[in-house]
Amino acid sequence: MPAYIVNKNAQTNGDHEVHKNGCAYMPDIANRLPLGVHASCGPAVTKAKRTFPSADGCAYCCPTCNKS
């Protein structure tokens, strides 16, 4: 199962993107908040929403969790 992180910095639309480890669009290490290992992006986004209610999946590595 893959590990996920959420970007501590919001995008211009206010969303904090959730990325699967290895995504080409991962933020700088200093801007990553680890979410742990999950079977899919859904539980990772749910966990990210506890800290960042506007969390959303990355369009590239988590397209099924991307609502933008």
FINULUM-706359 format. One record per residue (C-alpha): chain; residue in one letter; residue number from 1; x, y, z. Coordinates in Angstrom, 2 decimals, decimal comma, always signed. Example, Ala and Ser with C-alpha at 12.3 -4.5 7.8 and 13.67 -1.06 7.14 Angstrom:
# FINULUM-706359
<pt><nuvex>A</nuvex><rovex>a</rovex><nuba>1</nuba><x>+12,30</x><y>-4,50</y><z>+7,80</z></pt>
<pt><nuvex>A</nuvex><rovex>s</rovex><nuba>2</nuba><x>+13,67</x><y>-1,06</y><z>+7,14</z></pt>
# end
This chain:
# FINULUM-706359
<pt><nuvex>A</nuvex><rovex>m</rovex><nuba>1</nuba><x>+0,00</x><y>+0,00</y><z>+0,00</z></pt>
<pt><nuvex>A</nuvex><rovex>p</rovex><nuba>2</nuba><x>+1,28</x><y>+3,48</y><z>-0,83</z></pt>
<pt><nuvex>A</nuvex><rovex>a</rovex><nuba>3</nuba><x>+2,11</x><y>+6,27</y><z>+1,59</z></pt>
<pt><nuvex>A</nuvex><rovex>y</rovex><nuba>4</nuba><x>+0,36</x><y>+9,63</y><z>+1,23</z></pt>
<pt><nuvex>A</nuvex><rovex>i</rovex><nuba>5</nuba><x>+1,16</x><y>+13,21</y><z>+2,20</z></pt>
<pt><nuvex>A</nuvex><rovex>v</rovex><nuba>6</nuba><x>-0,76</x><y>+16,47</y><z>+2,18</z></pt>
<pt><nuvex>A</nuvex><rovex>n</rovex><nuba>7</nuba><x>+0,73</x><y>+19,78</y><z>+1,13</z></pt>
<pt><nuvex>A</nuvex><rovex>k</rovex><nuba>8</nuba><x>+0,78</x><y>+22,19</y><z>+4,09</z></pt>
<pt><nuvex>A</nuvex><rovex>n</rovex><nuba>9</nuba><x>+0,53</x><y>+25,10</y><z>+1,64</z></pt>
<pt><nuvex>A</nuvex><rovex>a</rovex><nuba>10</nuba><x>-2,83</x><y>+25,72</y><z>+0,00</z></pt>
<pt><nuvex>A</nuvex><rovex>q</rovex><nuba>11</nuba><x>-3,20</x><y>+26,14</y><z>-3,74</z></pt>
<pt><nuvex>A</nuvex><rovex>t</rovex><nuba>12</nuba><x>-4,61</x><y>+29,39</y><z>-5,10</z></pt>
<pt><nuvex>A</nuvex><rovex>n</rovex><nuba>13</nuba><x>-8,13</x><y>+27,91</y><z>-4,84</z></pt>
<pt><nuvex>A</nuvex><rovex>g</rovex><nuba>14</nuba><x>-7,59</x><y>+27,13</y><z>-1,12</z></pt>
<pt><nuvex>A</nuvex><rovex>d</rovex><nuba>15</nuba><x>-7,23</x><y>+23,34</y><z>-1,48</z></pt>
<pt><nuvex>A</nuvex><rovex>h</rovex><nuba>16</nuba><x>-4,46</x><y>+21,40</y><z>+0,23</z></pt>
<pt><nuvex>A</nuvex><rovex>e</rovex><nuba>17</nuba><x>-3,48</x><y>+18,64</y><z>-2,20</z></pt>
<pt><nuvex>A</nuvex><rovex>v</rovex><nuba>18</nuba><x>-3,03</x><y>+15,03</y><z>-1,14</z></pt>
<pt><nuvex>A</nuvex><rovex>h</rovex><nuba>19</nuba><x>-0,27</x><y>+13,19</y><z>-3,04</z></pt>
<pt><nuvex>A</nuvex><rovex>k</rovex><nuba>20</nuba><x>+0,73</x><y>+9,55</y><z>-3,29</z></pt>
<pt><nuvex>A</nuvex><rovex>n</rovex><nuba>21</nuba><x>+4,42</x><y>+8,98</y><z>-2,53</z></pt>
<pt><nuvex>A</nuvex><rovex>g</rovex><nuba>22</nuba><x>+6,44</x><y>+9,31</y><z>-5,73</z></pt>
<pt><nuvex>A</nuvex><rovex>c</rovex><nuba>23</nuba><x>+4,12</x><y>+11,78</y><z>-7,48</z></pt>
<pt><nuvex>A</nuvex><rovex>a</rovex><nuba>24</nuba><x>+5,96</x><y>+14,13</y><z>-9,83</z></pt>
<pt><nuvex>A</nuvex><rovex>y</rovex><nuba>25</nuba><x>+4,06</x><y>+17,06</y><z>-8,27</z></pt>
<pt><nuvex>A</nuvex><rovex>m</rovex><nuba>26</nuba><x>+4,98</x><y>+16,47</y><z>-4,61</z></pt>
<pt><nuvex>A</nuvex><rovex>p</rovex><nuba>27</nuba><x>+5,67</x><y>+19,66</y><z>-2,64</z></pt>
<pt><nuvex>A</nuvex><rovex>d</rovex><nuba>28</nuba><x>+9,03</x><y>+20,45</y><z>-1,06</z></pt>
<pt><nuvex>A</nuvex><rovex>i</rovex><nuba>29</nuba><x>+9,84</x><y>+18,21</y><z>+1,90</z></pt>
<pt><nuvex>A</nuvex><rovex>a</rovex><nuba>30</nuba><x>+9,33</x><y>+21,10</y><z>+4,35</z></pt>
<pt><nuvex>A</nuvex><rovex>n</rovex><nuba>31</nuba><x>+5,73</x><y>+21,48</y><z>+3,08</z></pt>
<pt><nuvex>A</nuvex><rovex>r</rovex><nuba>32</nuba><x>+4,71</x><y>+17,82</y><z>+3,46</z></pt>
<pt><nuvex>A</nuvex><rovex>l</rovex><nuba>33</nuba><x>+2,53</x><y>+16,48</y><z>+6,24</z></pt>
<pt><nuvex>A</nuvex><rovex>p</rovex><nuba>34</nuba><x>+2,62</x><y>+12,65</y><z>+6,29</z></pt>
<pt><nuvex>A</nuvex><rovex>l</rovex><nuba>35</nuba><x>-0,76</x><y>+10,91</y><z>+6,24</z></pt>
<pt><nuvex>A</nuvex><rovex>g</rovex><nuba>36</nuba><x>+0,49</x><y>+7,34</y><z>+6,54</z></pt>
<pt><nuvex>A</nuvex><rovex>v</rovex><nuba>37</nuba><x>-0,09</x><y>+4,26</y><z>+4,39</z></pt>
<pt><nuvex>A</nuvex><rovex>h</rovex><nuba>38</nuba><x>-3,54</x><y>+3,70</y><z>+2,91</z></pt>
<pt><nuvex>A</nuvex><rovex>a</rovex><nuba>39</nuba><x>-5,14</x><y>+1,28</y><z>+0,44</z></pt>
<pt><nuvex>A</nuvex><rovex>s</rovex><nuba>40</nuba><x>-6,42</x><y>+4,19</y><z>-1,68</z></pt>
<pt><nuvex>A</nuvex><rovex>c</rovex><nuba>41</nuba><x>-6,58</x><y>+7,98</y><z>-1,76</z></pt>
<pt><nuvex>A</nuvex><rovex>g</rovex><nuba>42</nuba><x>-10,04</x><y>+8,14</y><z>-0,13</z></pt>
<pt><nuvex>A</nuvex><rovex>p</rovex><nuba>43</nuba><x>-8,92</x><y>+7,37</y><z>+3,43</z></pt>
<pt><nuvex>A</nuvex><rovex>a</rovex><nuba>44</nuba><x>-5,85</x><y>+9,59</y><z>+2,96</z></pt>
<pt><nuvex>A</nuvex><rovex>v</rovex><nuba>45</nuba><x>-8,01</x><y>+12,57</y><z>+1,93</z></pt>
<pt><nuvex>A</nuvex><rovex>t</rovex><nuba>46</nuba><x>-10,37</x><y>+11,89</y><z>+4,84</z></pt>
<pt><nuvex>A</nuvex><rovex>k</rovex><nuba>47</nuba><x>-7,41</x><y>+11,99</y><z>+7,24</z></pt>
<pt><nuvex>A</nuvex><rovex>a</rovex><nuba>48</nuba><x>-6,06</x><y>+15,18</y><z>+5,60</z></pt>
<pt><nuvex>A</nuvex><rovex>k</rovex><nuba>49</nuba><x>-9,47</x><y>+16,86</y><z>+6,03</z></pt>
<pt><nuvex>A</nuvex><rovex>r</rovex><nuba>50</nuba><x>-9,09</x><y>+16,57</y><z>+9,82</z></pt>
<pt><nuvex>A</nuvex><rovex>t</rovex><nuba>51</nuba><x>-6,30</x><y>+19,16</y><z>+9,59</z></pt>
<pt><nuvex>A</nuvex><rovex>f</rovex><nuba>52</nuba><x>-7,21</x><y>+20,90</y><z>+6,32</z></pt>
<pt><nuvex>A</nuvex><rovex>p</rovex><nuba>53</nuba><x>-10,99</x><y>+20,77</y><z>+5,64</z></pt>
<pt><nuvex>A</nuvex><rovex>s</rovex><nuba>54</nuba><x>-10,34</x><y>+21,85</y><z>+2,05</z></pt>
<pt><nuvex>A</nuvex><rovex>a</rovex><nuba>55</nuba><x>-8,03</x><y>+18,87</y><z>+1,30</z></pt>
<pt><nuvex>A</nuvex><rovex>d</rovex><nuba>56</nuba><x>-8,42</x><y>+17,35</y><z>-2,16</z></pt>
<pt><nuvex>A</nuvex><rovex>g</rovex><nuba>57</nuba><x>-6,63</x><y>+14,64</y><z>-4,16</z></pt>
<pt><nuvex>A</nuvex><rovex>c</rovex><nuba>58</nuba><x>-3,94</x><y>+15,54</y><z>-6,68</z></pt>
<pt><nuvex>A</nuvex><rovex>a</rovex><nuba>59</nuba><x>-5,31</x><y>+15,46</y><z>-10,23</z></pt>
<pt><nuvex>A</nuvex><rovex>y</rovex><nuba>60</nuba><x>-2,28</x><y>+13,44</y><z>-11,37</z></pt>
<pt><nuvex>A</nuvex><rovex>c</rovex><nuba>61</nuba><x>-1,63</x><y>+10,80</y><z>-8,68</z></pt>
<pt><nuvex>A</nuvex><rovex>c</rovex><nuba>62</nuba><x>-5,06</x><y>+10,75</y><z>-6,98</z></pt>
<pt><nuvex>A</nuvex><rovex>p</rovex><nuba>63</nuba><x>-7,52</x><y>+11,57</y><z>-9,79</z></pt>
<pt><nuvex>A</nuvex><rovex>t</rovex><nuba>64</nuba><x>-10,42</x><y>+9,62</y><z>-8,23</z></pt>
<pt><nuvex>A</nuvex><rovex>c</rovex><nuba>65</nuba><x>-10,16</x><y>+11,89</y><z>-5,16</z></pt>
<pt><nuvex>A</nuvex><rovex>n</rovex><nuba>66</nuba><x>-9,79</x><y>+15,14</y><z>-7,09</z></pt>
<pt><nuvex>A</nuvex><rovex>k</rovex><nuba>67</nuba><x>-12,90</x><y>+17,32</y><z>-6,95</z></pt>
<pt><nuvex>A</nuvex><rovex>s</rovex><nuba>68</nuba><x>-11,52</x><y>+20,42</y><z>-8,72</z></pt>
# end
